[in-house]
Amino acid sequence: MPDFQAAQKAFARLLTIMNELREGCPWDREQTFESLRILTIEETYELADAIDSKDFEELKKELGDLFLHLVFYAKMAEEQKAFEVADVLNTVCDKLIHRHPHIYGDVKADDTMAVKANWEAIKLQEKGQSTVSKSVLEGVPKALPSLVKAYRMQEKVAGVGFDWPKVSDVWAKIEEELAELQAADNSADEMMEFGDVLFSLVNYARHRGIDPEAALAMSNNKFIERFKDMERRIANQSMDITAIELGQWEDLWQAVKAGERSD
């Protein structure tokens, strides 16, 4: 169990420091919801980097930075007499209790899929979205990165039953979209069909329990490390990187991959 007394003391300390900064620091005093927005997004990505690197010391620091931003927003709202930090915390506590009737009520949910279905149904009820005039997709943030947004949209519509029953159906859809991409005869159609292929691949990832954003991040990192390795090999051979031909690049790439297998 966590040390609740220590947590309460630390949180109160952060609130006190936030008050002092807002009153005494020119930079902190000038901040608005709008000016902090982009910084919060940046902090969130830094948190994601810490998670990907499995660096718990860095994770601790980035969580602290994000805590600071959340407290900052609550403080500014308090100044505008909109709400206080206690209202924020009580709101999320009430929501969690309401959306977990299998824990705090008499609803049964024996697996993750049942929990997700209950969650989405309750969200619709909370927002008065039981009629067709409202969309299941209204809760998906517009500013989400496209890959994450595709995943969340598919999760939401699957929660109300709009989903392929089998992974093989999803794969058949990917093949169909690939064929349409190959058949595209102009740049506008090609872009649209390429997007459809990506959307279908995200759906396949969801069915297979793969986080597409994390998977692409892994591939990006793998490419970065391999290319840096090639650059080191080029430097060690005193070669001009701008003069290397395609066949040499392929040889370097295969050598790097072979080196990975031998490690």
Secondary structure, DSSP 4 states (H G I P E B T S, - for coil): ---HHHHHHHHHHHHHHHHHHHHH-HHHHH--HHHHHHHHHHHHHHHHHHHHHT-HHHHHHHHHHHHHHHHHHHHHHHHTTS--HHHHHHHHHHHHHHT-HHHHSS----SHHHHHHHHHHHHHHHTT--STTS-GGGGS-TTS-HHHHHHHHHHHHHHTT-S-SSHHHHHHHHHHHHHHHHH--SHHHHHHHHHHHHHHHHHHHHHHT--HHHHHHHHHHHHHHHHHHHHHHHHHTT--GGG--HHHHHHHHHHHHHHHHH-
